Amino acid sequence: MKPADFNHRALFAFLHDVVASALAWGLAFWLRFNLDVPSEFRASMWNTIVLTMPLHAVLFWTFGLYRGIWRYASLPDLKRILVACMIGALALPTLLVLLRGADNVPRSGYLLAPILLMLMMGGSRLAYRAWKEKRLYGRLQLSGEPVLVLGAGDITFNLLKEIERSSEWHAVGILDDDPASHGRVILGVRVLGPIDSVKKFAESMQLKHAIISLPSASAQVRRRAAELAADAGLTVLTVPPYDDLLSGKVTVSQVRRIEVEDLLGREQVVLDDAGLHQLLTGRVVLVTGAGGSIGAELARQIARYEPQLLVLFEQNEYALYRIEQEFSAELPALRIAAVIGDVRNQSRIDATLEQYHPEVLFHAAAYKHVPLMENENAWEAVQNNVLGTLRLGRSAQAHGVGKFVLVSTDKAVNPTNVMGASKRLAERVCQALQNQDGTRFLMVRFGNVLGSTGSVIPKFREQIARGGPVTVTHAEVQRYFMSIPEAAQLVLQAGWMGRGGEIFVLEMGEAVKIVDLARDMIRMSGFSEEDIRIEFTGLRPGEKLYEELLADGETTQPTPHPKLRVARAHDGLDAAWLETLERWISADSNPRPGSVKLGLARFVTEYHPAD
């Protein structure tokens, strides 16, 4: 410890410990002789006290006992005290023997003194911490809203510590499904019973709030807890997700209202970090559509692997500005290039790839909104999603890009809408461009992502805030959902695993009925369907009741990653097919929607327009 760091509090602590070493030996003599030290031993007692003080002063300083703060005294501090006292217990008798001062020192003193010293030093610190916390937080403990905590794991222990210091909450009980925990007390709060008894305790205690403290539990367990609490008339809150807690991005004290995303949450993705380091670390990586929901998250995930340069390619100026500012603020050491451009602009693409020479390219730029792309914007969807992919793919081949990863969609499977058909055609373009040598083209399909631009969840949230109604197109509409980070992570994983020409299909779990999603969101917002009604508006143009992840004629095989399967569609595509397609999509015209759909049907045989 530097002298400059030795402030007045550290000085006080240092003097306290040195005096404690003297008191410990005085007490050791006093206890050994039944509270009356004989006169012949008093000189020896004072000599020992005089010797022990400088010895322990050196030891305490050497072991850095004054770097910590007493108010935050914890187990590591106690360990350092234990080691220092044990070494002192060995060093002092050795020193007394060398100085010929051990004759009148009782042997029991060598055992009693270190024990007493450890108790004094450790006890003082813990007593000060308890007093300080009582002074700071004790008056607030009963001033907050009474709340039930659902879950009795390690995170709950930390949560209860935060609640103790909070003026907002006061924990009155814990519910947990583990029978072994029932009746136990955690930081003064009793585990009352199982989670399904929440209604009984909510009524008997007249509670209004419950906090779900199950961040590492499965989505099904969290969903059940939330539904039971909501049915009991409680406002349901939750602690942050487990991976956010582990990463240190948030703390347990950041309790918030539960959202439907928490109930649809999926198991944490386990990535092949070593493989992704090989793919991304020290390399130039380009992401198109970098300002969109998926593109931006891909860029964030890629940044974790420390690429040499991350090129953010985006058509929307404001979206590119936001992601560029985010990286400048949060990762100033990361080299980025923010490039405005359109993937259909061949000269802009060529110039960008010529300047930066990316080794890995993630193509997330696309028009994705089904109803908007269905009729009067149909040709724009084809131009952006298909022609943009073709031009970008050819430029990637010409400039030596190692891997080209197309972000696709489940709507490309047996498509009934222009957007889905255009993405399926983009997949076929990548398959047609795949050669034995050169750039390796990979495609990754997944369903809806929670909270993305155009997602139904932000729309429902706005409708609930306005007091309803919540609009659902059809009572039987079902969709697959995953979180944006999970989708991005699995796209990266597929990018590492792919060898060229594969279509990777993400494991999407169970499909969710949109009407059930609406009901959950209404209930989680503290309302009932009597307060906010659900209105069915009819299927929109191009909309399907069910989404699929595989097309007819495709088969999948497992991969080493449990959440990825690979499909290989044998289309028999050749250069002549690609030339015919290019003549159509490069035509300088603006065909009518019906003509666009007929053209799509020529190149995507499984496309059957809904109308």
Buried (B, 14 or more C-beta within 10 A) or exposed (E): EEEEEEEEEBEEBBEBBBEBBBBBBBBBBBBBBEEEBEEEBEEBBBBBBEBBBEBBBEBBBEBEBBEBBBBEBEEEBBEBBBEBBEBBBEBBBEBBEEEEBBEBBBEEBBEBBBEBBBEBBBEBBBEBBEEBBEEEBEEBBEEBBBBBBBBBBEBBEBBBBBBBEBEBBBBBBBBBBEEEBBEEEBBEBBBBBBBEBBBEBBEEBEBBBBBBBBBBBEBEBBBBBBBBBBEBEBBBBBBBBBEBBEEEEEBBBEBEEBBBBBBBBBEBBEBBEEBBBEBBBEBBBBBBBBBBBBBBBBBBBBBBBBBEBBBBBBBBEEBBBEBBEBBEEEBEEBEBBBBBBBBBBBEBBBBBBEEBBBBBBBBBBBBBEBBBBBBEBBBBBBBBBBBBBBBBBBBBBBBEBBBBBBBBBBBBBBBBBBBBBBBBBBBBBBBBBBEEEBBBBBBBBBBBBBBBBBBBBEEBBEBBEEEBBBBBBBEEBBBBBBBBBBBBBBBBBBBBBBEBBBBBBBBBBEBBBBBEBBBBBBBBBBBEBEEBEBEEEEBBBBBBEEBBBBBEEBEBEEBEBEBBBBBEBEEEBEEEBBEEBBEBBEEEEEBEBEEBBEBBBEBBEBBEBBE
